[in-house]
Every structure is written in C-alpha cells, then in structure tokens.
Amino acid sequence: MAAESYKKWVIIAIFIIVAGIVIISLTRSERMQERPVGRSIPSGPIVDTGITKTGPLDRVKELPETPEALAALGDKYFEANRFEEAIDIYKKALKLNPDDADTYNDLGLALHYTGKTAEAVETLKKGTVAGPYYQRIWLSLGFVLVSAGRNEEAGPALKKAIELDPDSTPGLEAKKMLEMIR
C-alpha cells in the first residue's frame, strides 16, 4: 500500500516538473498569439541584450522604458534561469502596465521558482482579474497550486483553463494536470 502511494507521488512530481518545463518553454512570441484583446504587440527595434547565465548586462541600459520592452527583458532573464532579476523587471513592467495578464503570469512563475510560492499565487490571482480570459494564467495558477500541494484549490483554476479552450495547448495541459490530481 505504501509503495502504491509512493509511486503515485513520484508520478505526480514528474508530471509537475514536465508541466513546468512546458509552461516555461513557450516563448513570448508564441504567447503573443494568446494575449487578450487590446494587448499591444511591441514595436520598435529588437534589442539583443546578450543575457546569458553568466554574460554581461552592459546593454540593458540601452533598452527603452516601455512595458513591452521590460517584459521582453524579464523573459531573457527568466530563460537564463535568473529569476530574481526577472522578478525585478516584471514588477517594473507591471507598474507601467498593471493590466498585463501575461506579465503577471511570468512574474508568478518566476516567484514560484524562487520559492516564493505564496506571493506567486497572489500574483497569479491578480493576473486572473486583469485577464480573466487569458487561459495561460489559469493554467499557471493551477500548476503553482498543485506544486504547493493545494490540489483542491488548483481544481477550479485548471477547470477554467480547460473551459476557455479545451483543445489548445494550455487546455490540454490543464486536463492532464487535473486528471493527475484526482
């Protein structure tokens, strides 16, 4: 009996890790297609920040102070697993555009990956208010709650992600996650 319970938790842990990788692996350009109506697409020059896990950040000062450019910079930090820097940048972007559900999503995930899960949940909940039809934030909220062992709270968020578009990638991931916690 204990072995079955252990296997179940191992399977759930593996699923959570895989789901996290799927969520993180989507680039901002792919997510731009899922943005809520009214969300502008960044314009202007594309700036290669040269950010790597160990690379210099000298060119960061050259970036314009727009929420889109800041969110893109935050994504670079996130992709380089530099979550603390990403958090600072995402927070700055949200000060300029507090209705950006996608940046709430990214900030929530970065907070979660730095062990600030309670703050991550609060951030993701704010994002669901800012973008109630933004499917990915519902999936991320469910993911963070499942990761924290709060499966009962995760259920409604995952169901909402499925409800918004059951056949999309986030909808399919939400279905898998929901099945795992049942």
N, C-alpha and C positions, 0 to 999 in steps of 0.2 A: 504494500500500500504506500509506504514512504517513497519507494522507488518510482512509482507512478506519479506521485506529487512532484518529486524532484524533476522528472522528465518533463512534466507539464510546465514547470517554471523555467527550465532550460529552453524549451521551445518558445515560450513567451519572450524570454530575454533575447533570443536570437531574432525573433520577429521584430522586436522593438529596435534592435540595432539595424536590421535591414531597412525598416521603415524610416529610421533616422537618416540613413545614407541616401535613400530615395528622395526624401524631402530636401536634404542639403544639396544633392547633386543637380537639381534643377537650376539652371542659370536664370538670372534676372530677365534676360531676353525671352526665354521660354515663358516665364511667369507674366511678362508684359501682356501676353495674349489673354490672360485670365483676369486682368485687372478690372475693377468695377468701372462702370460707365462714368465718364468725367475725369478719369485719371489721365493726365497728360503724359505723353511719351517724351523723354528727354530730348532736347535739341542742342545743337552746338557741337563743337569738336569733341571727338573721343580722345580722352587723355589716358595714355598708358602710364599708370602710376609706378610700374616696376615693383610692386609689392610682392614679396615672397616671404617665406617663413623667416628668412634671415636677411633679406635685401634692404637697401637703404630706402628711406622715405622722403628724400630731398624734394621730389617733385610734387608732393602733396600740397605744398603751399601755393602751387600754381592753379589749383582747382578753383572753379567758381563756387560761390556760396549759394548754390541752389539746392533744394531738397533732393532733386533727382541726381545731381552730381554727388551729393553727400551719400545718398543711399547706394549709389554705384561704388563709391569708395568703401563704404561699410561692407559691401558684398566682397570686395577684394580682400579685405582683412578677414572676413568670415571664411572665404575659400582657402586662405592661408592658415586657417586654424588660430588666428589671432583674435579671439573672441572679445577680449577686454577692449581692444582698440575698436573693434566693430561696434560694440555696445555704445561707446562714447560717440561715435559718428552717427549711428542710428538715432540716438537721443537728440543730437543736434538737428538732424533732418526732420524729426517729428516736431521739434519746436517751430520749424519753418512751415511744416505742413502736417498739422495734427489730425488730419482726416485720411492719412495714408495707411490703409489696412495692410498693404504689402510690407511696409517698413515696420509696422507693429509685429507682423509675423516674423520677420527676420530678427528683430530685436528680441522677441520672445524666445526664439530658438537659441540665439547667442547667450542669453541669460541662462537658459536651461543647461547649455553645455559648459557653463562656468559654475554650475552647482547652485545657481540662484533660482531654484525651481518655483518657489512661492512668488517671487517677483515676475518670473516668466509667465505664470498662469494669469496674474493680474494684468500684465501687458497684453497677453493674447485676448483676454476678455475685453479689454478696452478696444482692441482691434476688431472684435466681432461687432462692437457697437458702431465703430467707424465704417466698417464694411460688412454689413450683415449678409451680403450676397457673395462675398469673396470666399469661395469654397476652401481654398488652401488654409486659411486661418482657422477654420473649424477643424480641419484635419490636424493641424499643428497643435491646437488646443487639446484635442483628443490624445494625440501622441504624447504630449508632455504629461498629461494626467495619468495615462497608462504607465508611463515610465516612472511616475511617482507612486504607483500602486493605488491610484484613486480611480479604479475601474468604473465604479458606479457613476461618478461624475463625468467620466470620459464618454460614457454611452450616448448621452444627448448631443454632445458635440460631434461625435462620429456619425450619428444618425442625420444630423443637419448637413454634414458634408456630403453624405450619400444623397439626401433629398435634393440638394442643389443640382447635382448632375451625376447620377449613378454610374454612367458609362465612361466618365473622364478618368484620367489617372488618379487624381485625388479621391474621387468617388470609389474607385476600385480598391485603393489602399485603405480607405476608411472601412470598406466592407471586410477586408481581410483582418484588420485590426479588431473590429467589432466581433467577428467570429472567434478570434483568439481569446478574447476576454470573457466570452460567455461560458 
